[in-house]
Amino acid sequence: MRKLSLLLLIPFSVLTLYALLDVGYLGIFEYQVHSSAGWQVFADLVVALILVICWLIKDAKTHGRTVWPWIVATLFLGSIAPLLYFAVQPGAAKNDQTVSAV
């Protein structure tokens, strides 16, 4: 999972940086309010991130990790935070090798 997270994190972060430089942080949200399709996409993102946050809470408790920084980061950074969570997860490299061997 760590390798996949890193593979997605880098291009997604570049795309996010480009969007931020192009329209700014609030501009990303403003773009969504101009049509019902934009509202739907935004609502879908909110639902998906709520599910991810619920999973983060459970996973962090299971592994004894502090969850609040990840929740706050997810609220402000969206998908970048959960991708980082996977990428820096202790023992993730060992788990990747175990999964690959199966």
N, CA, C and O atoms as a GROMACS GRO file, in nm:
protein
  408
    1MET      N    1   0.082  -0.119   0.000
    1MET     CA    2   0.000   0.000   0.000
    1MET      C    3   0.087   0.126   0.000
    1MET      O    4   0.050   0.228  -0.057
    2ARG      N    5   0.204   0.116   0.065
    2ARG     CA    6   0.293   0.231   0.071
    2ARG      C    7   0.340   0.273  -0.068
    2ARG      O    8   0.342   0.392  -0.100
    3LYS      N    9   0.377   0.177  -0.150
    3LYS     CA   10   0.424   0.208  -0.285
    3LYS      C   11   0.315   0.274  -0.368
    3LYS      O   12   0.340   0.370  -0.441
    4LEU      N   13   0.193   0.222  -0.357
    4LEU     CA   14   0.080   0.280  -0.431
    4LEU      C   15   0.053   0.422  -0.382
    4LEU      O   16   0.027   0.511  -0.463
    5SER      N   17   0.058   0.443  -0.252
    5SER     CA   18   0.036   0.576  -0.196
    5SER      C   19   0.139   0.675  -0.249
    5SER      O   20   0.104   0.786  -0.290
    6LEU      N   21   0.264   0.635  -0.248
    6LEU     CA   22   0.369   0.723  -0.300
    6LEU      C   23   0.351   0.748  -0.449
    6LEU      O   24   0.373   0.860  -0.497
    7LEU      N   25   0.312   0.646  -0.522
    7LEU     CA   26   0.291   0.661  -0.666
    7LEU      C   27   0.179   0.761  -0.695
    7LEU      O   28   0.188   0.838  -0.790
    8LEU      N   29   0.073   0.759  -0.614
    8LEU     CA   30  -0.038   0.852  -0.632
    8LEU      C   31  -0.008   0.989  -0.571
    8LEU      O   32  -0.050   1.091  -0.625
    9LEU      N   33   0.063   0.990  -0.461
    9LEU     CA   34   0.087   1.114  -0.387
    9LEU      C   35   0.165   1.217  -0.469
    9LEU      O   36   0.132   1.335  -0.468
   10ILE      N   37   0.267   1.173  -0.538
   10ILE     CA   38   0.353   1.268  -0.609
   10ILE      C   39   0.279   1.340  -0.722
   10ILE      O   40   0.277   1.463  -0.722
   11PRO      N   41   0.218   1.269  -0.818
   11PRO     CA   42   0.149   1.344  -0.924
   11PRO      C   43   0.026   1.421  -0.873
   11PRO      O   44  -0.004   1.530  -0.923
   12PHE      N   45  -0.044   1.365  -0.774
   12PHE     CA   46  -0.161   1.435  -0.720
   12PHE      C   47  -0.119   1.563  -0.648
   12PHE      O   48  -0.188   1.664  -0.658
   13SER      N   49  -0.008   1.558  -0.577
   13SER     CA   50   0.043   1.677  -0.510
   13SER      C   51   0.084   1.784  -0.611
   13SER      O   52   0.060   1.903  -0.589
   14VAL      N   53   0.145   1.742  -0.720
   14VAL     CA   54   0.183   1.837  -0.825
   14VAL      C   55   0.058   1.901  -0.886
   14VAL      O   56   0.054   2.022  -0.907
   15LEU      N   57  -0.043   1.821  -0.913
   15LEU     CA   58  -0.168   1.874  -0.967
   15LEU      C   59  -0.234   1.970  -0.869
   15LEU      O   60  -0.285   2.075  -0.909
   16THR      N   61  -0.234   1.935  -0.742
   16THR     CA   62  -0.291   2.022  -0.639
   16THR      C   63  -0.215   2.153  -0.629
   16THR      O   64  -0.276   2.260  -0.618
   17LEU      N   65  -0.084   2.147  -0.632
   17LEU     CA   66  -0.003   2.268  -0.628
   17LEU      C   67  -0.032   2.358  -0.748
   17LEU      O   68  -0.043   2.479  -0.734
   18TYR      N   69  -0.044   2.297  -0.865
   18TYR     CA   70  -0.077   2.372  -0.987
   18TYR      C   71  -0.212   2.444  -0.971
   18TYR      O   72  -0.224   2.562  -1.004
   19ALA      N   73  -0.312   2.372  -0.920
   19ALA     CA   74  -0.445   2.431  -0.901
   19ALA      C   75  -0.440   2.544  -0.799
   19ALA      O   76  -0.503   2.648  -0.818
   20LEU      N   77  -0.366   2.524  -0.692
   20LEU     CA   78  -0.354   2.628  -0.589
   20LEU      C   79  -0.287   2.753  -0.646
   20LEU      O   80  -0.329   2.865  -0.618
   21LEU      N   81  -0.183   2.733  -0.725
   21LEU     CA   82  -0.115   2.848  -0.785
   21LEU      C   83  -0.203   2.916  -0.888
   21LEU      O   84  -0.195   3.038  -0.907
   22ASP      N   85  -0.287   2.839  -0.955
   22ASP     CA   86  -0.373   2.894  -1.061
   22ASP      C   87  -0.492   2.971  -1.005
   22ASP      O   88  -0.519   3.082  -1.050
   23VAL      N   89  -0.564   2.912  -0.908
   23VAL     CA   90  -0.688   2.975  -0.859
   23VAL      C   91  -0.689   3.003  -0.710
   23VAL      O   92  -0.781   3.069  -0.661
   24GLY      N   93  -0.590   2.956  -0.636
   24GLY     CA   94  -0.587   2.976  -0.492
   24GLY      C   95  -0.670   2.873  -0.418
   24GLY      O   96  -0.749   2.799  -0.478
   25TYR      N   97  -0.652   2.869  -0.285
   25TYR     CA   98  -0.721   2.769  -0.203
   25TYR      C   99  -0.872   2.785  -0.212
   25TYR      O  100  -0.944   2.688  -0.235
   26LEU      N  101  -0.921   2.906  -0.193
   26LEU     CA  102  -1.066   2.928  -0.199
   26LEU      C  103  -1.120   2.913  -0.342
   26LEU      O  104  -1.235   2.876  -0.360
   27GLY      N  105  -1.037   2.941  -0.440
   27GLY     CA  106  -1.079   2.928  -0.579
   27GLY      C  107  -1.117   2.786  -0.616
   27GLY      O  108  -1.203   2.764  -0.701
   28ILE      N  109  -1.052   2.689  -0.552
   28ILE     CA  110  -1.086   2.549  -0.578
   28ILE      C  111  -1.230   2.522  -0.537
   28ILE      O  112  -1.302   2.450  -0.606
   29PHE      N  113  -1.272   2.579  -0.425
   29PHE     CA  114  -1.409   2.560  -0.377
   29PHE      C  115  -1.508   2.644  -0.458
   29PHE      O  116  -1.617   2.597  -0.490
   30GLU      N  117  -1.469   2.766  -0.492
   30GLU     CA  118  -1.558   2.855  -0.567
   30GLU      C  119  -1.596   2.796  -0.703
   30GLU      O  120  -1.708   2.814  -0.750
   31TYR      N  121  -1.504   2.727  -0.763
   31TYR     CA  122  -1.529   2.666  -0.894
   31TYR      C  123  -1.645   2.566  -0.888
   31TYR      O  124  -1.718   2.550  -0.985
   32GLN      N  125  -1.661   2.500  -0.773
   32GLN     CA  126  -1.763   2.395  -0.761
   32GLN      C  127  -1.905   2.448  -0.747
   32GLN      O  128  -2.000   2.374  -0.772
   33VAL      N  129  -1.923   2.574  -0.709
   33VAL     CA  130  -2.057   2.624  -0.679
   33VAL      C  131  -2.131   2.678  -0.801
   33VAL      O  132  -2.243   2.727  -0.786
   34HIS      N  133  -2.074   2.671  -0.918
   34HIS     CA  134  -2.135   2.731  -1.036
   34HIS      C  135  -2.235   2.640  -1.107
   34HIS      O  136  -2.304   2.684  -1.199
   35SER      N  137  -2.243   2.514  -1.066
   35SER     CA  138  -2.339   2.423  -1.132
   35SER      C  139  -2.377   2.311  -1.037
   35SER      O  140  -2.309   2.285  -0.938
   36SER      N  141  -2.486   2.246  -1.068
   36SER     CA  142  -2.528   2.132  -0.986
   36SER      C  143  -2.426   2.018  -0.996
   36SER      O  144  -2.409   1.942  -0.901
   37ALA      N  145  -2.359   2.007  -1.110
   37ALA     CA  146  -2.256   1.904  -1.125
   37ALA      C  147  -2.140   1.931  -1.029
   37ALA      O  148  -2.084   1.838  -0.971
   38GLY      N  149  -2.104   2.058  -1.014
   38GLY     CA  150  -1.998   2.094  -0.920
   38GLY      C  151  -2.036   2.062  -0.777
   38GLY      O  152  -1.955   2.012  -0.700
   39TRP      N  153  -2.161   2.092  -0.741
   39TRP     CA  154  -2.210   2.059  -0.608
   39TRP      C  155  -2.206   1.909  -0.584
   39TRP      O  156  -2.171   1.863  -0.476
   40GLN      N  157  -2.243   1.832  -0.686
   40GLN     CA  158  -2.244   1.686  -0.672
   40GLN      C  159  -2.103   1.634  -0.651
   40GLN      O  160  -2.080   1.548  -0.565
   41VAL      N  161  -2.008   1.683  -0.729
   41VAL     CA  162  -1.869   1.640  -0.715
   41VAL      C  163  -1.816   1.677  -0.576
   41VAL      O  164  -1.747   1.597  -0.512
   42PHE      N  165  -1.847   1.797  -0.530
   42PHE     CA  166  -1.803   1.840  -0.399
   42PHE      C  167  -1.866   1.754  -0.289
   42PHE      O  168  -1.798   1.713  -0.195
   43ALA      N  169  -1.997   1.726  -0.301
   43ALA     CA  170  -2.065   1.641  -0.203
   43ALA      C  171  -2.005   1.500  -0.202
   43ALA      O  172  -1.989   1.440  -0.096
   44ASP      N  173  -1.973   1.448  -0.319
   44ASP     CA  174  -1.912   1.316  -0.330
   44ASP      C  175  -1.776   1.315  -0.260
   44ASP      O  176  -1.742   1.219  -0.191
   45LEU      N  177  -1.698   1.420  -0.278
   45LEU     CA  178  -1.569   1.431  -0.211
   45LEU      C  179  -1.586   1.435  -0.060
   45LEU      O  180  -1.511   1.371   0.013
   46VAL      N  181  -1.684   1.510  -0.012
   46VAL     CA  182  -1.709   1.519   0.132
   46VAL      C  183  -1.747   1.382   0.188
   46VAL      O  184  -1.695   1.341   0.291
   47VAL      N  185  -1.836   1.311   0.120
   47VAL     CA  186  -1.877   1.177   0.166
   47VAL      C  187  -1.757   1.084   0.169
   47VAL      O  188  -1.736   1.011   0.266
   48ALA      N  189  -1.677   1.084   0.063
   48ALA     CA  190  -1.560   0.996   0.056
   48ALA      C  191  -1.461   1.028   0.167
   48ALA      O  192  -1.404   0.938   0.228
   49LEU      N  193  -1.439   1.157   0.192
   49LEU     CA  194  -1.343   1.193   0.296
   49LEU      C  195  -1.396   1.163   0.436
   49LEU      O  196  -1.318   1.132   0.526
   50ILE      N  197  -1.526   1.171   0.457
   50ILE     CA  198  -1.583   1.131   0.586
   50ILE      C  199  -1.558   0.982   0.608
   50ILE      O  200  -1.522   0.941   0.718
   51LEU      N  201  -1.578   0.901   0.505
   51LEU     CA  202  -1.551   0.757   0.517
   51LEU      C  203  -1.403   0.732   0.545
   51LEU      O  204  -1.369   0.645   0.626
   52VAL      N  205  -1.316   0.806   0.478
   52VAL     CA  206  -1.172   0.791   0.500
   52VAL      C  207  -1.135   0.831   0.642
   52VAL      O  208  -1.055   0.763   0.707
   53ILE      N  209  -1.193   0.939   0.692
   53ILE     CA  210  -1.165   0.983   0.830
   53ILE      C  211  -1.210   0.876   0.929
   53ILE      O  212  -1.139   0.848   1.026
   54CYS      N  213  -1.327   0.817   0.907
   54CYS     CA  214  -1.374   0.708   0.995
   54CYS      C  215  -1.275   0.593   0.994
   54CYS      O  216  -1.244   0.537   1.099
   55TRP      N  217  -1.225   0.559   0.878
   55TRP     CA  218  -1.126   0.452   0.868
   55TRP      C  219  -0.995   0.493   0.936
   55TRP      O  220  -0.933   0.411   1.005
   56LEU      N  221  -0.952   0.619   0.917
   56LEU     CA  222  -0.829   0.667   0.980
   56LEU      C  223  -0.837   0.655   1.132
   56LEU      O  224  -0.741   0.613   1.197
   57ILE      N  225  -0.951   0.692   1.188
   57ILE     CA  226  -0.968   0.685   1.332
   57ILE      C  227  -0.952   0.541   1.381
   57ILE      O  228  -0.879   0.515   1.477
   58LYS      N  229  -1.018   0.449   1.314
   58LYS     CA  230  -1.010   0.307   1.353
   58LYS      C  231  -0.868   0.254   1.336
   58LYS      O  232  -0.815   0.187   1.425
   59ASP      N  233  -0.805   0.284   1.223
   59ASP     CA  234  -0.670   0.234   1.197
   59ASP      C  235  -0.569   0.293   1.294
   59ASP      O  236  -0.481   0.222   1.343
   60ALA      N  237  -0.580   0.422   1.321
   60ALA     CA  238  -0.487   0.486   1.414
   60ALA      C  239  -0.500   0.427   1.554
   60ALA      O  240  -0.399   0.406   1.621
   61LYS      N  241  -0.622   0.401   1.599
   61LYS     CA  242  -0.642   0.340   1.730
   61LYS      C  243  -0.583   0.200   1.734
   61LYS      O  244  -0.520   0.161   1.833
   62THR      N  245  -0.603   0.124   1.626
   62THR     CA  246  -0.550  -0.012   1.618
   62THR      C  247  -0.398  -0.014   1.628
   62THR      O  248  -0.341  -0.101   1.693
   63HIS      N  249  -0.333   0.084   1.564
   63HIS     CA  250  -0.187   0.088   1.559
   63HIS      C  251  -0.125   0.183   1.661
   63HIS      O  252  -0.004   0.206   1.659
   64GLY      N  253  -0.207   0.240   1.750
   64GLY     CA  254  -0.154   0.328   1.854
   64GLY      C  255  -0.097   0.458   1.801
   64GLY      O  256  -0.004   0.514   1.858
   65ARG      N  257  -0.154   0.508   1.692
   65ARG     CA  258  -0.106   0.633   1.632
   65ARG      C  259  -0.199   0.747   1.671
   65ARG      O  260  -0.318   0.725   1.695
   66THR      N  261  -0.146   0.867   1.676
   66THR     CA  262  -0.227   0.985   1.701
   66THR      C  263  -0.305   1.019   1.574
   66THR      O  264  -0.246   1.029   1.467
   67VAL      N  265  -0.435   1.036   1.587
   67VAL     CA  266  -0.519   1.053   1.469
   67VAL      C  267  -0.554   1.199   1.439
   67VAL      O  268  -0.579   1.233   1.324
   68TRP      N  269  -0.554   1.285   1.541
   68TRP     CA  270  -0.603   1.422   1.520
   68TRP      C  271  -0.527   1.501   1.414
   68TRP      O  272  -0.591   1.573   1.337
   69PRO      N  273  -0.396   1.491   1.406
   69PRO     CA  274  -0.328   1.565   1.298
   69PRO      C  275  -0.374   1.519   1.159
   69PRO      O  276  -0.381   1.599   1.066
   70TRP      N  277  -0.403   1.390   1.146
   70TRP     CA  278  -0.446   1.336   1.018
   70TRP      C  279  -0.588   1.381   0.983
   70TRP      O  280  -0.619   1.406   0.866
   71ILE      N  281  -0.673   1.390   1.083
   71ILE     CA  282  -0.810   1.439   1.059
   71ILE      C  283  -0.806   1.585   1.015
   71ILE      O  284  -0.870   1.622   0.916
   72VAL      N  285  -0.732   1.667   1.088
   72VAL     CA  286  -0.722   1.810   1.053
   72VAL      C  287  -0.661   1.825   0.913
   72VAL      O  288  -0.709   1.904   0.831
   73ALA      N  289  -0.555   1.751   0.887
   73ALA     CA  290  -0.491   1.759   0.755
   73ALA      C  291  -0.586   1.715   0.645
   73ALA      O  292  -0.586   1.775   0.537
   74THR      N  293  -0.667   1.613   0.669
   74THR     CA  294  -0.763   1.568   0.569
   74THR      C  295  -0.868   1.675   0.542
   74THR      O  296  -0.908   1.695   0.428
   75LEU      N  297  -0.912   1.744   0.648
   75LEU     CA  298  -1.011   1.851   0.629
   75LEU      C  299  -0.956   1.966   0.546
   75LEU      O  300  -1.030   2.028   0.470
   76PHE      N  301  -0.827   1.995   0.559
   76PHE     CA  302  -0.769   2.108   0.486
   76PHE      C  303  -0.700   2.069   0.356
   76PHE      O  304  -0.694   2.149   0.262
   77LEU      N  305  -0.648   1.947   0.348
   77LEU     CA  306  -0.572   1.905   0.230
   77LEU      C  307  -0.642   1.800   0.145
   77LEU      O  308  -0.594   1.766   0.036
   78GLY      N  309  -0.754   1.747   0.193
   78GLY     CA  310  -0.824   1.645   0.117
   78GLY      C  311  -0.747   1.515   0.112
   78GLY      O  312  -0.693   1.470   0.213
   79SER      N  313  -0.742   1.454  -0.004
   79SER     CA  314  -0.685   1.321  -0.022
   79SER      C  315  -0.535   1.314   0.002
   79SER      O  316  -0.481   1.205   0.024
   80ILE      N  317  -0.467   1.426   0.000
   80ILE     CA  318  -0.323   1.425   0.022
   80ILE      C  319  -0.290   1.369   0.160
   80ILE      O  320  -0.195   1.292   0.175
   81ALA      N  321  -0.368   1.405   0.262
   81ALA     CA  322  -0.339   1.360   0.398
   81ALA      C  323  -0.349   1.208   0.414
   81ALA      O  324  -0.258   1.147   0.469
   82PRO      N  325  -0.459   1.144   0.368
   82PRO     CA  326  -0.462   0.998   0.379
   82PRO      C  327  -0.351   0.929   0.298
   82PRO      O  328  -0.299   0.826   0.340
   83LEU      N  329  -0.316   0.985   0.185
   83LEU     CA  330  -0.205   0.928   0.108
   83LEU      C  331  -0.075   0.937   0.187
   83LEU      O  332   0.004   0.843   0.188
   84LEU      N  333  -0.053   1.050   0.254
   84LEU     CA  334   0.064   1.064   0.340
   84LEU      C  335   0.059   0.965   0.457
   84LEU      O  336   0.160   0.908   0.496
   85TYR      N  337  -0.060   0.947   0.513
   85TYR     CA  338  -0.078   0.854   0.624
   85TYR      C  339  -0.029   0.714   0.584
   85TYR      O  340   0.045   0.650   0.658
   86PHE      N  341  -0.070   0.669   0.468
   86PHE     CA  342  -0.026   0.539   0.418
   86PHE      C  343   0.124   0.538   0.392
   86PHE      O  344   0.193   0.441   0.423
   87ALA      N  345   0.175   0.647   0.334
   87ALA     CA  346   0.315   0.652   0.294
   87ALA      C  347   0.410   0.650   0.414
   87ALA      O  348   0.519   0.593   0.404
   88VAL      N  349   0.370   0.709   0.526
   88VAL     CA  350   0.460   0.716   0.641
   88VAL      C  351   0.421   0.619   0.751
   88VAL      O  352   0.474   0.627   0.862
   89GLN      N  353   0.330   0.529   0.724
   89GLN     CA  354   0.283   0.432   0.823
   89GLN      C  355   0.400   0.345   0.870
   89GLN      O  356   0.466   0.281   0.787
   90PRO      N  357   0.426   0.341   1.002
   90PRO     CA  358   0.534   0.256   1.052
   90PRO      C  359   0.513   0.110   1.013
   90PRO      O  360   0.402   0.057   1.025
   91GLY      N  361   0.618   0.047   0.965
   91GLY     CA  362   0.609  -0.092   0.925
   91GLY      C  363   0.545  -0.112   0.789
   91GLY      O  364   0.521  -0.225   0.748
   92ALA      N  365   0.516  -0.002   0.718
   92ALA     CA  366   0.449  -0.014   0.588
   92ALA      C  367   0.536  -0.087   0.487
   92ALA      O  368   0.486  -0.167   0.408
   93ALA      N  369   0.666  -0.060   0.488
   93ALA     CA  370   0.755  -0.127   0.393
   93ALA      C  371   0.756  -0.277   0.417
   93ALA      O  372   0.756  -0.355   0.322
   94LYS      N  373   0.758  -0.319   0.545
   94LYS     CA  374   0.756  -0.460   0.579
   94LYS      C  375   0.624  -0.524   0.534
   94LYS      O  376   0.624  -0.635   0.481
   95ASN      N  377   0.512  -0.452   0.554
   95ASN     CA  378   0.382  -0.504   0.512
   95ASN      C  379   0.376  -0.517   0.361
   95ASN      O  380   0.318  -0.614   0.310
   96ASP      N  381   0.434  -0.422   0.286
   96ASP     CA  382   0.436  -0.429   0.140
   96ASP      C  383   0.509  -0.556   0.094
   96ASP      O  384   0.464  -0.623   0.002
   97GLN      N  385   0.621  -0.588   0.158
   97GLN     CA  386   0.696  -0.706   0.119
   97GLN      C  387   0.620  -0.833   0.152
   97GLN      O  388   0.626  -0.930   0.077
   98THR      N  389   0.548  -0.834   0.264
   98THR     CA  390   0.468  -0.951   0.302
   98THR      C  391   0.356  -0.973   0.202
   98THR      O  392   0.330  -1.086   0.161
   99VAL      N  393   0.288  -0.865   0.160
   99VAL     CA  394   0.180  -0.876   0.064
   99VAL      C  395   0.234  -0.922  -0.070
   99VAL      O  396   0.171  -1.002  -0.139
  100SER      N  397   0.352  -0.870  -0.110
  100SER     CA  398   0.411  -0.906  -0.238
  100SER      C  399   0.449  -1.054  -0.242
  100SER      O  400   0.441  -1.118  -0.347
  101ALA      N  401   0.490  -1.108  -0.128
  101ALA     CA  402   0.533  -1.247  -0.123
  101ALA      C  403   0.417  -1.344  -0.131
  101ALA      O  404   0.437  -1.460  -0.166
  102VAL      N  405   0.297  -1.298  -0.100
  102VAL     CA  406   0.180  -1.387  -0.100
  102VAL      C  407   0.132  -1.417  -0.237
  102VAL      O  408   0.035  -1.490  -0.253
   0.00000   0.00000   0.00000
